[in-house]
Amino acid sequence: MSGVGRSRTTATELRDRGKAAGYDIDKATLRKDLRSRAEDSRSREPFYAFALYPDGFDAASRSWKST
């Protein structure tokens, strides 16, 4: 799917969800905002969130799952 098609589909889905929640959202404005955020995102280096986990996180999450 092309970028334009994807932003249109995403904008439609978000607008429908917003409408169901009682918000009136302009689909064209939302699509433009999504497209600009995607362009900005493509120009950035990847963000490695795993580097933010504190020491022992993995061990703590394993023990929590086993309870």
MMTF fields as JSON, N, C-alpha, C and O atoms, coordinates in Angstrom:
{
  "mmtfVersion": "1.0.0",
  "mmtfProducer": "UNKNOWN",
  "numBonds": 267,
  "numAtoms": 268,
  "numGroups": 67,
  "numChains": 1,
  "numModels": 1,
  "chainsPerModel": [1],
  "groupsPerChain": [67],
  "chainIdList": ["A"],
  "bondAtomList": [4, 2, 8, 6, 12, 10, 16, 14, 20, 18, 24, 22, 28, 26, 32, 30, 36, 34, 40, 38, 44, 42, 48, 46, 52, 50, 56, 54, 60, 58, 64, 62, 68, 66, 72, 70, 76, 74, 80, 78, 84, 82, 88, 86, 92, 90, 96, 94, 100, 98, 104, 102, 108, 106, 112, 110, 116, 114, 120, 118, 124, 122, 128, 126, 132, 130, 136, 134, 140, 138, 144, 142, 148, 146, 152, 150, 156, 154, 160, 158, 164, 162, 168, 166, 172, 170, 176, 174, 180, 178, 184, 182, 188, 186, 192, 190, 196, 194, 200, 198, 204, 202, 208, 206, 212, 210, 216, 214, 220, 218, 224, 222, 228, 226, 232, 230, 236, 234, 240, 238, 244, 242, 248, 246, 252, 250, 256, 254, 260, 258, 264, 262],
  "bondOrderList": [1, 1, 1, 1, 1, 1, 1, 1, 1, 1, 1, 1, 1, 1, 1, 1, 1, 1, 1, 1, 1, 1, 1, 1, 1, 1, 1, 1, 1, 1, 1, 1, 1, 1, 1, 1, 1, 1, 1, 1, 1, 1, 1, 1, 1, 1, 1, 1, 1, 1, 1, 1, 1, 1, 1, 1, 1, 1, 1, 1, 1, 1, 1, 1, 1, 1],
  "groupList": [{"groupName": "MET", "atomNameList": ["N", "CA", "C", "O"], "elementList": ["N", "C", "C", "O"], "formalChargeList": [0, 0, 0, 0], "bondAtomList": [1, 0, 2, 1, 3, 2], "bondOrderList": [1, 1, 2], "singleLetterCode": "M", "chemCompType": "L-PEPTIDE LINKING"}, {"groupName": "SER", "atomNameList": ["N", "CA", "C", "O"], "elementList": ["N", "C", "C", "O"], "formalChargeList": [0, 0, 0, 0], "bondAtomList": [1, 0, 2, 1, 3, 2], "bondOrderList": [1, 1, 2], "singleLetterCode": "S", "chemCompType": "L-PEPTIDE LINKING"}, {"groupName": "GLY", "atomNameList": ["N", "CA", "C", "O"], "elementList": ["N", "C", "C", "O"], "formalChargeList": [0, 0, 0, 0], "bondAtomList": [1, 0, 2, 1, 3, 2], "bondOrderList": [1, 1, 2], "singleLetterCode": "G", "chemCompType": "PEPTIDE LINKING"}, {"groupName": "VAL", "atomNameList": ["N", "CA", "C", "O"], "elementList": ["N", "C", "C", "O"], "formalChargeList": [0, 0, 0, 0], "bondAtomList": [1, 0, 2, 1, 3, 2], "bondOrderList": [1, 1, 2], "singleLetterCode": "V", "chemCompType": "L-PEPTIDE LINKING"}, {"groupName": "ARG", "atomNameList": ["N", "CA", "C", "O"], "elementList": ["N", "C", "C", "O"], "formalChargeList": [0, 0, 0, 0], "bondAtomList": [1, 0, 2, 1, 3, 2], "bondOrderList": [1, 1, 2], "singleLetterCode": "R", "chemCompType": "L-PEPTIDE LINKING"}, {"groupName": "THR", "atomNameList": ["N", "CA", "C", "O"], "elementList": ["N", "C", "C", "O"], "formalChargeList": [0, 0, 0, 0], "bondAtomList": [1, 0, 2, 1, 3, 2], "bondOrderList": [1, 1, 2], "singleLetterCode": "T", "chemCompType": "L-PEPTIDE LINKING"}, {"groupName": "ALA", "atomNameList": ["N", "CA", "C", "O"], "elementList": ["N", "C", "C", "O"], "formalChargeList": [0, 0, 0, 0], "bondAtomList": [1, 0, 2, 1, 3, 2], "bondOrderList": [1, 1, 2], "singleLetterCode": "A", "chemCompType": "L-PEPTIDE LINKING"}, {"groupName": "GLU", "atomNameList": ["N", "CA", "C", "O"], "elementList": ["N", "C", "C", "O"], "formalChargeList": [0, 0, 0, 0], "bondAtomList": [1, 0, 2, 1, 3, 2], "bondOrderList": [1, 1, 2], "singleLetterCode": "E", "chemCompType": "L-PEPTIDE LINKING"}, {"groupName": "LEU", "atomNameList": ["N", "CA", "C", "O"], "elementList": ["N", "C", "C", "O"], "formalChargeList": [0, 0, 0, 0], "bondAtomList": [1, 0, 2, 1, 3, 2], "bondOrderList": [1, 1, 2], "singleLetterCode": "L", "chemCompType": "L-PEPTIDE LINKING"}, {"groupName": "ASP", "atomNameList": ["N", "CA", "C", "O"], "elementList": ["N", "C", "C", "O"], "formalChargeList": [0, 0, 0, 0], "bondAtomList": [1, 0, 2, 1, 3, 2], "bondOrderList": [1, 1, 2], "singleLetterCode": "D", "chemCompType": "L-PEPTIDE LINKING"}, {"groupName": "LYS", "atomNameList": ["N", "CA", "C", "O"], "elementList": ["N", "C", "C", "O"], "formalChargeList": [0, 0, 0, 0], "bondAtomList": [1, 0, 2, 1, 3, 2], "bondOrderList": [1, 1, 2], "singleLetterCode": "K", "chemCompType": "L-PEPTIDE LINKING"}, {"groupName": "TYR", "atomNameList": ["N", "CA", "C", "O"], "elementList": ["N", "C", "C", "O"], "formalChargeList": [0, 0, 0, 0], "bondAtomList": [1, 0, 2, 1, 3, 2], "bondOrderList": [1, 1, 2], "singleLetterCode": "Y", "chemCompType": "L-PEPTIDE LINKING"}, {"groupName": "ILE", "atomNameList": ["N", "CA", "C", "O"], "elementList": ["N", "C", "C", "O"], "formalChargeList": [0, 0, 0, 0], "bondAtomList": [1, 0, 2, 1, 3, 2], "bondOrderList": [1, 1, 2], "singleLetterCode": "I", "chemCompType": "L-PEPTIDE LINKING"}, {"groupName": "PRO", "atomNameList": ["N", "CA", "C", "O"], "elementList": ["N", "C", "C", "O"], "formalChargeList": [0, 0, 0, 0], "bondAtomList": [1, 0, 2, 1, 3, 2], "bondOrderList": [1, 1, 2], "singleLetterCode": "P", "chemCompType": "L-PEPTIDE LINKING"}, {"groupName": "PHE", "atomNameList": ["N", "CA", "C", "O"], "elementList": ["N", "C", "C", "O"], "formalChargeList": [0, 0, 0, 0], "bondAtomList": [1, 0, 2, 1, 3, 2], "bondOrderList": [1, 1, 2], "singleLetterCode": "F", "chemCompType": "L-PEPTIDE LINKING"}, {"groupName": "TRP", "atomNameList": ["N", "CA", "C", "O"], "elementList": ["N", "C", "C", "O"], "formalChargeList": [0, 0, 0, 0], "bondAtomList": [1, 0, 2, 1, 3, 2], "bondOrderList": [1, 1, 2], "singleLetterCode": "W", "chemCompType": "L-PEPTIDE LINKING"}],
  "groupTypeList": [0, 1, 2, 3, 2, 4, 1, 4, 5, 5, 6, 5, 7, 8, 4, 9, 4, 2, 10, 6, 6, 2, 11, 9, 12, 9, 10, 6, 5, 8, 4, 10, 9, 8, 4, 1, 4, 6, 7, 9, 1, 4, 1, 4, 7, 13, 14, 11, 6, 14, 6, 8, 11, 13, 9, 2, 14, 9, 6, 6, 1, 4, 1, 15, 10, 1, 5],
  "groupIdList": [1, 2, 3, 4, 5, 6, 7, 8, 9, 10, 11, 12, 13, 14, 15, 16, 17, 18, 19, 20, 21, 22, 23, 24, 25, 26, 27, 28, 29, 30, 31, 32, 33, 34, 35, 36, 37, 38, 39, 40, 41, 42, 43, 44, 45, 46, 47, 48, 49, 50, 51, 52, 53, 54, 55, 56, 57, 58, 59, 60, 61, 62, 63, 64, 65, 66, 67],
  "secStructList": [7, 7, 2, 2, 2, 2, 2, 2, 2, 2, 2, 2, 2, 2, 2, 2, 2, 2, 2, 2, 6, 6, 7, 7, 7, 7, 2, 2, 2, 2, 2, 2, 2, 2, 2, 2, 2, 2, 2, 2, 2, 2, 6, 1, 7, 7, 7, 7, 4, 4, 4, 4, 1, 7, 6, 6, 2, 2, 2, 2, 2, 2, 2, 2, 2, 6, 7],
  "xCoordList": [0.851, 0.0, 0.899, 1.911, 0.54, 1.348, 1.174, 0.237, 2.098, 2.032, 0.762, 0.191, 0.313, -0.905, -2.108, -2.962, -2.183, -3.293, -3.323, -4.385, -2.144, -2.055, -2.483, -3.213, -2.036, -2.417, -3.912, -4.544, -4.482, -5.923, -6.708, -7.688, -6.268, -6.936, -6.816, -7.793, -5.611, -5.396, -6.227, -6.835, -6.257, -7.041, -8.522, -9.214, -9.008, -10.417, -10.721, -11.733, -9.844, -10.052, -10.04, -10.896, -9.063, -8.977, -10.173, -10.686, -10.618, -11.783, -13.028, -13.82, -13.203, -14.357, -14.323, -15.351, -13.133, -13.002, -13.285, -13.938, -12.788, -13.048, -14.519, -15.067, -15.157, -16.586, -17.392, -18.34, -17.01, -17.685, -17.506, -18.362, -16.378, -16.105, -16.699, -16.579, -17.348, -18.002, -17.199, -17.56, -16.113, -15.289, -15.545, -15.767, -15.515, -15.643, -14.249, -13.695, -13.688, -12.32, -12.338, -12.971, -11.642, -11.544, -10.557, -9.379, -11.043, -10.223, -9.031, -7.936, -9.218, -8.122, -7.013, -5.831, -7.39, -6.398, -5.657, -4.438, -6.384, -5.765, -4.798, -3.694, -5.205, -4.351, -3.065, -1.979, -3.194, -2.019, -1.071, 0.146, -1.63, -0.815, -0.115, 1.069, -0.837, -0.229, 0.904, 1.955, 0.688, 1.712, 2.964, 4.079, 2.791, 3.961, 4.71, 5.939, 3.984, 4.645, 5.402, 6.479, 4.846, 5.527, 6.803, 7.831, 6.747, 7.944, 9.016, 10.192, 8.618, 9.558, 10.154, 11.353, 9.332, 9.784, 10.797, 11.775, 10.567, 11.488, 12.855, 13.847, 12.921, 14.193, 15.025, 16.159, 14.487, 15.194, 15.903, 15.548, 16.903, 17.592, 16.68, 15.851, 16.808, 15.973, 16.21, 17.324, 15.17, 15.255, 15.259, 14.312, 16.299, 16.455, 15.951, 16.713, 14.684, 14.055, 14.616, 14.566, 15.151, 15.668, 16.8, 17.078, 17.452, 18.55, 18.037, 18.824, 16.738, 16.176, 15.732, 15.387, 15.732, 15.319, 16.349, 17.548, 15.898, 16.84, 17.423, 16.837, 18.57, 19.185, 18.212, 17.548, 18.135, 17.273, 15.843, 15.037, 15.506, 14.13, 13.701, 12.599, 14.566, 14.229, 13.962, 12.992, 14.806, 14.622, 13.34, 12.626, 13.05, 11.844, 10.594, 9.616, 10.611, 9.426, 9.199, 8.053, 10.276, 10.116, 9.509, 8.635, 9.964, 9.432, 7.984, 7.198, 7.618, 6.245, 5.322, 4.217, 5.764, 4.947, 4.733, 3.712, 5.677, 5.554, 4.652, 4.343, 4.222, 3.346, 1.896, 1.024],
  "yCoordList": [-1.173, 0.0, 1.239, 1.271, 2.235, 3.45, 4.266, 4.053, 5.207, 6.05, 6.875, 7.072, 7.366, 8.173, 7.315, 7.743, 6.107, 5.215, 4.837, 4.772, 4.586, 4.201, 5.361, 5.153, 6.587, 7.724, 7.99, 8.392, 7.771, 7.969, 6.94, 7.281, 5.686, 4.631, 4.874, 4.741, 5.231, 5.503, 6.694, 6.661, 7.748, 8.932, 8.588, 9.067, 7.76, 7.353, 6.556, 6.791, 5.61, 4.799, 5.668, 5.518, 6.581, 7.448, 8.387, 8.652, 8.889, 9.777, 9.026, 9.555, 7.797, 6.992, 6.7, 6.762, 6.379, 6.114, 7.376, 7.32, 8.52, 9.785, 10.145, 10.633, 9.897, 10.175, 9.322, 9.806, 8.052, 7.156, 7.634, 7.398, 8.313, 8.822, 10.212, 10.78, 10.761, 12.052, 13.244, 14.383, 13.012, 14.1, 14.287, 13.316, 15.543, 15.83, 16.165, 17.215, 15.278, 15.425, 15.563, 14.766, 16.577, 16.781, 15.776, 15.774, 14.921, 13.841, 14.38, 13.825, 15.442, 15.984, 16.552, 16.343, 17.261, 17.817, 16.706, 16.766, 15.702, 14.565, 13.838, 13.482, 13.617, 12.933, 13.732, 13.158, 15.056, 15.914, 15.818, 15.74, 15.824, 15.712, 14.356, 14.286, 13.283, 11.948, 11.857, 11.283, 12.424, 12.386, 13.145, 12.673, 14.325, 15.101, 14.387, 14.436, 13.729, 12.97, 11.769, 11.433, 11.124, 9.982, 10.44, 9.768, 11.581, 12.107, 12.428, 12.13, 13.035, 13.358, 12.082, 12.02, 11.087, 9.819, 9.125, 8.556, 9.169, 8.517, 9.186, 8.55, 10.457, 11.178, 11.012, 11.487, 10.355, 10.195, 8.857, 7.897, 8.819, 7.564, 6.717, 7.271, 5.415, 4.557, 4.854, 5.183, 4.736, 4.932, 3.556, 2.784, 3.263, 1.941, 1.947, 2.225, 1.643, 1.706, 0.671, 0.867, -0.429, -1.456, -0.92, -1.475, 0.139, 0.717, 1.413, 1.727, 1.652, 2.361, 1.436, 1.912, 0.125, -0.801, -0.822, -0.913, -0.74, -0.794, -2.2, -3.184, -2.275, -3.578, -4.437, -3.953, -5.703, -6.63, -6.667, -7.444, -5.841, -5.812, -7.175, -7.639, -7.813, -9.108, -10.144, -10.897, -10.185, -11.145, -10.842, -11.761, -9.572, -9.196, -9.56, -10.031, -9.351, -9.665, -11.167, -11.614, -11.96, -13.424, -13.913, -14.779, -13.367, -13.829, -13.386, -14.091, -12.242, -11.772, -12.684, -12.996, -13.113, -13.974, -15.349, -15.989, -15.807, -17.151, -17.197, -18.28, -16.032, -16.023, -16.131, -16.139],
  "zCoordList": [0.0, 0.0, 0.0, 0.7, -0.766, -0.831, 0.441, 1.21, 0.649, 1.834, 1.894, 2.966, 0.722, 0.687, 1.052, 1.829, 0.499, 0.818, 2.281, 2.899, 2.83, 4.244, 5.138, 6.107, 4.825, 5.667, 5.557, 6.535, 4.38, 4.199, 5.02, 5.683, 4.968, 5.729, 7.229, 7.965, 7.678, 9.102, 9.549, 10.619, 8.735, 9.075, 9.174, 10.072, 8.254, 8.29, 9.547, 10.206, 9.881, 11.088, 12.344, 13.215, 12.436, 13.614, 13.696, 14.784, 12.545, 12.534, 12.998, 13.778, 12.523, 12.935, 14.431, 15.106, 14.948, 16.387, 17.194, 18.236, 16.706, 17.379, 17.36, 18.348, 16.213, 16.084, 17.063, 17.681, 17.201, 18.145, 19.586, 20.439, 19.85, 21.196, 21.414, 22.499, 20.368, 20.514, 20.029, 20.324, 19.288, 18.772, 17.286, 16.562, 16.828, 15.402, 14.876, 15.201, 14.07, 13.585, 12.069, 11.377, 11.553, 10.112, 9.524, 9.88, 8.621, 8.072, 7.274, 7.367, 6.497, 5.685, 6.572, 6.299, 7.623, 8.551, 9.271, 9.43, 9.702, 10.379, 9.446, 9.856, 8.195, 7.223, 6.98, 6.893, 6.872, 6.669, 7.867, 7.695, 9.077, 10.283, 10.349, 10.681, 10.038, 10.043, 9.028, 9.312, 7.85, 6.806, 7.244, 7.024, 7.865, 8.297, 9.421, 9.474, 10.313, 11.384, 10.827, 11.318, 9.808, 9.189, 8.495, 8.583, 7.801, 7.142, 8.17, 7.957, 9.287, 10.354, 10.942, 11.213, 11.135, 11.712, 10.812, 11.297, 9.503, 8.56, 8.538, 8.181, 8.915, 8.865, 10.14, 10.196, 11.15, 12.428, 12.507, 11.822, 13.351, 13.647, 14.532, 15.253, 14.498, 15.352, 16.835, 17.242, 17.617, 19.06, 19.707, 19.555, 20.409, 20.999, 22.438, 23.365, 22.623, 23.942, 24.904, 26.119, 24.38, 25.287, 26.15, 27.214, 25.715, 26.484, 27.75, 28.643, 27.832, 28.981, 30.106, 31.188, 29.877, 30.928, 32.052, 31.789, 33.296, 34.423, 34.582, 34.131, 35.222, 35.501, 36.296, 37.212, 35.943, 36.658, 36.167, 36.679, 35.179, 34.686, 34.168, 34.463, 33.4, 32.816, 33.908, 33.823, 34.918, 36.01, 36.786, 37.188, 36.996, 37.729, 36.942, 37.522, 35.632, 34.835, 34.764, 34.736, 34.733, 34.713, 36.019, 36.009, 37.145, 38.431, 38.598, 39.229, 38.051, 38.139, 37.33, 37.775, 36.149, 35.294, 35.911, 35.657, 36.713, 37.283, 38.509, 39.006, 39.005, 40.189, 39.802, 40.671]
}
